[in-house]
Amino acid sequence: MADPTLDTDSEDEIPAGWEERVTLDGEVYYANHSTEKTQWEHPTTGKRKSVKGELPYGWERKIREDGVVFYVDHINQKTTYTDPRLAFAEEVSKKELKQKFDGNSSALQILNGRDLSGKYAIVTGGNSGIGFETVRSLAFHGAHVVMACRNMDAARQCRDQILEERPKVKIEIMKIDLASLKSVQEFAEQYKNKSWPLHLLILNAAVFGQSYTQTEDGIELTFQVNHLSHFYLTKLLWTVLMNSAPARVIVVSSESHRSANLDICNLNEEKLSPSAKQYWDMQAYNLSKLCNVLFSLHLNNLLSKYGVVSNSLHPGNIMYTNLQRNWWFYRLLFYVARPFTKSMQQGAATTIYCASAPELQSNGGMYFNNCCRCPPSSAGCDDELAKALWDISERMLSKRIGRPI
């Protein structure tokens, strides 16, 4: 008598409660309807698969306003949520990330020989330090780069400096003040009105060493600039990213995220946006950098299935940028350390690696230092904490803008 549990003639048969799906860039993943989680490996065999090539003749892929992907068979007048190429998926070996560059590599070395023509990028805080070198490196290799900056005069000077070196580069300047949610919304609306795609969203801007300041939105400045406004910007450009897939979100964090004291028990709005009595500038910065890592982790969980991956990174230790400008002691410390730290080109290298490395096209949810994947803090890889931070960030935004986000 046949074993009733063996009701399939293929080891690749999907178990009950699972569904096989395909990302926009052809990576096969598996959704468990009971746990509402997804994974890259086949739930039975552990294999990874992908589909290649164009859609069959007569088929078209579309994306609804809510981000759901569906496929239209114009010949047979049918619509389905299943990629028609899935029947021809092929097994692929698990990708290993081999280190090609290190802390001595520069951004331009990483892009050597690369052509980024047709790629559109936004870089927040692109008018100084690492952000400037990120803009410069991408533009030198053909990308259409938008410098998202608060100080427009400084942005124009930086753009002109780059144009003097390479007159034919494509650089746009657009104003954004991350201390104002209204400004973030206006920036996103202006970008969407241009009908440009968005292949690289590089969240680079940050403040450090700030005395206690509350923004016009009633939020502590460091938390809003370094995390919440970048979170809001990404949400506003969500559909643009998905429609541009494959795309990447790069979040510039810091090794200082390891010093943050945040867990599922003490996560609340008062912890994230403290009062003046509870505020310490270094603690606020460390906390915001952990938020960067957690944001990138959960963002990747949500968007990787649509061909948008996200990674976070540490650019380098106490480099002499404008970050330390708010207190003389920090300026002195950074100045003394300057001969022993990275150049701005080296500081931008890990950002550029995460933005351009072919091996990261379908790999996200990771943290990088010196162009190499490394483990973040235990809190930084806590999926439950990442989801909780996401939820409270949405609530904080909804409260300020008067509608669900």
C-alpha positions as CSV (number, residue, x, y, z in Angstrom):
1,M,0.0,0.0,0.0
2,A,1.4,3.4,-0.9
3,D,2.4,5.8,1.8
4,P,-0.3,8.4,1.9
5,T,2.2,11.1,2.9
6,L,4.0,10.7,-0.5
7,D,1.4,12.4,-2.6
8,T,3.8,14.0,-4.9
9,D,6.1,12.7,-7.6
10,S,8.5,15.6,-7.3
11,E,10.8,16.8,-4.5
12,D,10.2,20.3,-5.7
13,E,6.5,20.1,-4.9
14,I,5.5,23.0,-2.6
15,P,4.1,21.9,0.8
16,A,0.6,22.9,1.9
17,G,0.4,26.4,3.1
18,W,3.3,27.6,1.0
19,E,3.4,29.6,-2.2
20,E,6.2,30.0,-4.8
21,R,6.7,33.6,-6.0
22,V,9.2,35.6,-8.1
23,T,10.8,39.0,-7.4
24,L,11.0,41.6,-10.2
25,D,14.6,40.7,-10.9
26,G,13.8,36.9,-11.2
27,E,14.7,35.5,-7.8
28,V,12.3,32.8,-6.6
29,Y,11.1,33.0,-3.0
30,Y,8.6,31.2,-0.9
31,A,5.8,32.6,1.2
32,N,4.3,30.8,4.2
33,H,0.7,31.8,4.6
34,S,0.5,30.5,8.2
35,T,3.5,32.4,9.6
36,E,3.3,35.2,7.0
37,K,7.0,35.0,6.5
38,T,9.1,34.6,3.3
39,Q,12.4,32.9,2.6
40,W,14.7,32.3,-0.4
41,E,15.2,28.6,0.1
42,H,12.7,25.9,-1.0
43,P,10.9,24.8,2.3
44,T,11.6,21.1,1.5
45,T,14.8,20.9,-0.5
46,G,16.5,24.1,0.6
47,K,17.3,24.9,-3.0
48,R,17.4,28.4,-4.4
49,K,16.0,29.1,-7.8
50,S,15.7,31.9,-10.3
51,V,14.0,32.6,-13.6
52,K,15.7,34.2,-16.6
53,G,14.8,35.9,-19.8
54,E,11.9,38.1,-20.9
55,L,8.2,37.3,-20.3
56,P,6.7,35.0,-22.9
57,Y,5.2,36.6,-26.0
58,G,1.9,38.4,-25.3
59,W,2.6,38.7,-21.5
60,E,2.9,42.0,-19.6
61,R,3.9,42.7,-16.0
62,K,2.0,45.4,-14.1
63,I,2.1,46.9,-10.6
64,R,-0.9,48.1,-8.7
65,E,-0.9,51.3,-6.6
66,D,-0.6,49.2,-3.4
67,G,2.6,47.5,-4.8
68,V,1.0,44.2,-5.8
69,V,2.5,42.7,-9.0
70,F,0.3,40.9,-11.5
71,Y,0.7,39.5,-15.0
72,V,-1.6,40.0,-18.0
73,D,-1.8,37.4,-20.8
74,H,-3.1,39.6,-23.7
75,I,-3.4,36.7,-26.1
76,N,-5.7,34.6,-23.9
77,Q,-7.2,37.7,-22.1
78,K,-6.3,36.4,-18.6
79,T,-4.7,37.9,-15.5
80,T,-2.7,36.1,-12.9
81,Y,-0.4,36.9,-9.9
82,T,2.0,34.1,-10.9
83,D,5.0,34.9,-13.1
84,P,4.6,32.7,-16.2
85,R,8.4,32.0,-16.2
86,L,8.1,30.2,-12.9
87,A,7.5,26.9,-14.6
88,F,10.9,27.2,-16.1
89,A,12.8,28.2,-12.9
90,E,16.4,26.9,-12.6
91,E,18.3,26.0,-9.5
92,V,21.1,28.4,-8.6
93,S,23.9,28.0,-6.1
94,K,23.9,30.0,-3.0
95,K,25.8,33.3,-3.5
96,E,28.9,33.8,-1.4
97,L,30.1,37.3,-1.0
98,K,33.8,37.3,-1.5
99,Q,35.7,40.4,-0.4
100,K,37.1,42.2,-3.4
101,F,37.8,45.6,-1.7
102,D,38.9,46.8,1.7
103,G,39.3,49.9,3.9
104,N,42.0,51.2,1.6
105,S,39.8,51.1,-1.5
106,S,38.4,54.3,-2.9
107,A,34.9,54.8,-4.4
108,L,36.4,55.5,-7.8
109,Q,38.4,52.3,-7.7
110,I,35.3,50.3,-7.0
111,L,33.5,51.9,-10.0
112,N,36.5,51.4,-12.3
113,G,35.2,50.2,-15.7
114,R,31.5,50.5,-14.7
115,D,28.9,52.3,-16.8
116,L,26.0,53.6,-14.7
117,S,24.3,55.4,-17.6
118,G,20.5,55.3,-17.3
119,K,20.7,54.9,-13.5
120,Y,19.0,57.6,-11.3
121,A,20.3,58.2,-7.8
122,I,19.3,60.4,-4.9
123,V,21.9,61.2,-2.3
124,T,20.8,63.0,0.9
125,G,23.5,65.3,2.3
126,G,25.4,65.2,-1.0
127,N,27.0,68.6,-0.5
128,S,29.9,67.7,1.8
129,G,32.2,65.0,3.0
130,I,31.3,61.4,2.1
131,G,28.1,62.5,0.5
132,F,29.9,64.8,-1.9
133,E,32.4,62.0,-2.9
134,T,29.4,59.6,-3.4
135,V,27.7,62.1,-5.8
136,R,31.0,62.8,-7.6
137,S,31.8,59.1,-8.0
138,L,28.4,58.1,-9.3
139,A,28.2,61.1,-11.7
140,F,31.7,60.4,-13.1
141,H,30.4,57.0,-14.2
142,G,27.3,58.1,-15.9
143,A,24.6,58.1,-13.3
144,H,22.0,60.9,-13.1
145,V,22.4,62.1,-9.5
146,V,20.1,64.2,-7.5
147,M,21.8,66.1,-4.6
148,A,19.1,66.3,-1.9
149,C,20.4,69.1,0.4
150,R,19.2,71.7,2.9
151,N,21.9,74.3,2.0
152,M,21.4,75.1,-1.6
153,D,24.3,77.5,-1.9
154,A,26.7,74.8,-0.7
155,A,25.0,72.3,-3.1
156,R,25.5,74.6,-6.1
157,Q,29.2,75.1,-5.2
158,C,29.7,71.3,-5.0
159,R,27.8,70.7,-8.3
160,D,29.9,73.4,-10.0
161,Q,33.1,71.9,-8.7
162,I,32.2,68.5,-10.1
163,L,31.1,70.1,-13.5
164,E,34.5,71.8,-13.7
165,E,36.1,68.3,-13.6
166,R,33.6,66.7,-15.9
167,P,31.3,69.1,-17.8
168,K,29.0,66.5,-19.1
169,V,28.0,64.8,-15.9
170,K,24.3,64.8,-14.9
171,I,23.7,66.4,-11.5
172,E,20.5,67.9,-10.2
173,I,20.0,69.9,-7.0
174,M,16.8,69.6,-5.0
175,K,16.1,71.1,-1.6
176,I,15.2,68.9,1.3
177,D,15.3,69.8,5.0
178,L,15.2,66.6,7.0
179,A,14.3,68.6,10.1
180,S,10.9,69.3,8.5
181,L,8.5,66.6,7.5
182,K,6.7,69.1,5.2
183,S,10.0,69.6,3.4
184,V,10.5,65.9,3.0
185,Q,7.0,65.5,1.5
186,E,7.6,68.4,-0.9
187,F,10.8,66.9,-2.1
188,A,9.2,63.6,-2.8
189,E,6.3,65.2,-4.6
190,Q,8.7,67.2,-6.8
191,Y,10.8,64.1,-7.6
192,K,7.7,62.1,-8.5
193,N,6.4,64.9,-10.7
194,K,9.6,64.6,-12.8
195,S,8.5,61.0,-13.8
196,W,12.1,59.8,-13.2
197,P,12.9,56.3,-12.1
198,L,14.9,55.7,-8.9
199,H,17.5,53.0,-8.9
200,L,19.6,54.2,-5.9
201,L,18.3,55.9,-2.8
202,I,21.3,56.7,-0.7
203,L,20.4,57.9,2.8
204,N,23.6,59.6,3.8
205,A,22.7,62.8,5.6
206,A,23.2,62.9,9.4
207,V,23.8,65.3,12.3
208,F,26.1,64.6,15.3
209,G,26.9,66.4,18.5
210,Q,23.8,68.5,18.5
211,S,22.6,70.4,21.6
212,Y,19.1,69.5,22.5
213,T,16.7,70.8,19.7
214,Q,13.2,70.1,18.9
215,T,12.1,70.3,15.3
216,E,9.0,72.1,14.0
217,D,7.3,68.7,14.1
218,G,7.9,68.3,17.9
219,I,10.6,65.6,17.5
220,E,14.2,65.6,18.8
221,L,16.4,66.7,16.0
222,T,19.0,63.9,15.8
223,F,16.4,61.2,15.7
224,Q,14.3,63.0,13.1
225,V,17.2,63.9,10.8
226,N,19.1,60.7,11.1
227,H,16.2,58.2,11.0
228,L,12.6,59.4,10.9
229,S,12.8,61.7,7.9
230,H,14.7,59.2,5.9
231,F,12.1,56.6,6.9
232,Y,9.4,59.0,5.6
233,L,11.2,59.8,2.4
234,T,11.6,56.1,1.6
235,K,7.9,55.5,2.3
236,L,7.0,58.4,0.0
237,L,9.2,57.0,-2.8
238,W,8.1,53.4,-2.2
239,T,6.2,52.9,-5.5
240,V,8.9,54.7,-7.5
241,L,11.5,52.3,-6.2
242,M,9.4,49.3,-7.0
243,N,8.6,50.5,-10.5
244,S,12.3,51.0,-11.1
245,A,13.4,47.6,-9.9
246,P,16.0,46.3,-9.6
247,A,16.7,49.1,-7.2
248,R,18.7,49.6,-4.0
249,V,18.3,51.6,-0.8
250,I,21.7,52.3,1.0
251,V,21.5,53.5,4.6
252,V,24.7,55.1,6.0
253,S,24.9,54.0,9.6
254,S,27.9,53.8,12.0
255,E,29.8,51.3,14.2
256,S,28.5,53.5,17.1
257,H,25.1,51.7,16.7
258,R,26.7,49.0,18.9
259,S,26.7,51.4,21.8
260,A,22.9,52.0,21.7
261,N,20.7,50.7,24.5
262,L,17.5,49.7,22.7
263,D,15.5,46.5,23.0
264,I,11.9,45.4,22.6
265,C,11.1,46.3,26.2
266,N,12.3,49.9,26.3
267,L,11.3,50.9,22.8
268,N,8.9,53.8,23.0
269,E,8.5,57.3,21.6
270,E,10.0,58.9,24.7
271,K,13.1,56.7,24.3
272,L,13.5,57.6,20.6
273,S,12.7,61.3,21.0
274,P,13.6,62.2,24.5
275,S,13.0,65.4,26.5
276,A,15.8,67.9,27.2
277,K,16.4,66.4,30.7
278,Q,16.9,63.0,29.3
279,Y,19.0,64.0,26.3
280,W,22.7,63.3,25.7
281,D,24.0,64.0,22.2
282,M,26.2,60.9,21.9
283,Q,23.5,58.7,23.1
284,A,21.0,60.2,20.7
285,Y,23.5,59.7,17.8
286,N,24.2,56.1,18.7
287,L,20.5,55.3,19.0
288,S,19.8,56.9,15.6
289,K,22.5,54.8,14.0
290,L,21.0,51.6,15.4
291,C,17.6,52.8,14.0
292,N,19.4,53.0,10.6
293,V,20.5,49.4,10.8
294,L,17.1,48.2,11.9
295,F,15.2,50.2,9.3
296,S,17.3,48.8,6.5
297,L,16.8,45.3,7.8
298,H,13.0,45.5,7.9
299,L,12.8,47.5,4.7
300,N,14.7,44.7,2.9
301,N,12.2,42.1,4.4
302,L,9.4,44.1,2.8
303,L,10.8,45.1,-0.5
304,S,13.2,42.4,-1.6
305,K,10.4,40.4,-3.1
306,Y,9.8,43.3,-5.4
307,G,13.4,43.6,-6.6
308,V,14.4,46.4,-4.2
309,V,17.1,45.5,-1.7
310,S,18.5,47.5,1.2
311,N,21.8,47.4,3.1
312,S,23.3,49.5,5.8
313,L,27.0,50.4,6.4
314,H,29.7,52.0,8.4
315,P,31.7,54.5,6.3
316,G,34.8,54.9,8.5
317,N,36.0,56.0,12.0
318,I,36.0,59.7,13.0
319,M,36.7,61.0,9.5
320,Y,37.1,64.8,9.3
321,T,33.8,65.7,7.7
322,N,31.2,68.4,8.5
323,L,29.6,65.9,10.9
324,Q,31.6,67.2,13.9
325,R,31.0,70.9,13.3
326,N,28.6,71.5,16.3
327,W,31.1,71.4,19.2
328,W,34.7,72.5,19.4
329,F,35.8,69.4,21.3
330,Y,34.5,67.1,18.5
331,R,36.2,69.3,15.9
332,L,39.5,69.0,17.8
333,L,39.2,65.2,18.3
334,F,38.4,64.7,14.6
335,Y,41.2,67.0,13.5
336,V,43.8,65.2,15.7
337,A,42.7,61.8,14.3
338,R,42.6,63.0,10.7
339,P,46.1,61.7,9.6
340,F,45.1,58.2,10.8
341,T,41.7,57.9,9.2
342,K,40.3,57.4,5.7
343,S,40.2,60.0,3.0
344,M,36.7,61.1,1.8
345,Q,37.1,58.9,-1.3
346,Q,37.9,55.9,1.0
347,G,35.0,56.8,3.2
348,A,32.6,56.8,0.3
349,A,33.8,53.4,-0.9
350,T,31.5,51.2,1.2
351,T,28.5,53.3,0.1
352,I,29.5,52.9,-3.5
353,Y,30.2,49.2,-3.1
354,C,26.7,48.6,-1.6
355,A,25.2,50.8,-4.4
356,S,26.9,49.1,-7.3
357,A,28.4,45.7,-6.6
358,P,26.8,43.1,-9.0
359,E,26.8,40.5,-6.3
360,L,24.5,42.6,-4.1
361,Q,21.8,42.9,-6.9
362,S,19.6,40.5,-5.1
363,N,21.2,40.4,-1.6
364,G,20.1,42.7,1.1
365,G,19.4,43.0,4.8
366,M,23.1,43.1,5.6
367,Y,25.6,45.4,7.3
368,F,28.9,46.4,5.7
369,N,32.2,47.8,6.9
370,N,35.3,48.3,4.8
371,C,33.4,47.0,1.8
372,C,32.9,43.7,3.5
373,R,29.8,42.2,5.1
374,C,30.1,41.9,8.9
375,P,27.6,41.2,11.7
376,P,25.9,44.2,13.3
377,S,25.2,44.3,17.0
378,S,22.8,41.7,18.3
379,A,20.1,44.3,18.5
380,G,20.9,45.3,14.9
381,C,19.9,41.9,13.5
382,D,16.8,41.5,15.7
383,D,13.9,41.1,13.3
384,E,11.3,41.6,16.1
385,L,12.9,44.8,17.2
386,A,13.2,46.0,13.6
387,K,9.5,45.4,13.0
388,A,8.6,47.2,16.3
389,L,10.7,50.2,15.3
390,W,9.0,50.3,11.9
391,D,5.6,50.3,13.5
392,I,6.4,53.0,16.1
393,S,8.0,55.1,13.3
394,E,4.8,54.9,11.3
395,R,2.7,55.9,14.3
396,M,5.0,58.9,15.1
397,L,4.6,60.1,11.5
398,S,0.9,59.5,11.3
399,K,0.4,61.6,14.4
400,R,2.4,64.5,12.9
401,I,1.0,64.5,9.4
402,G,-2.6,63.7,10.4
403,R,-3.1,60.6,8.4
404,P,-1.9,56.9,8.1
405,I,1.5,56.6,6.5
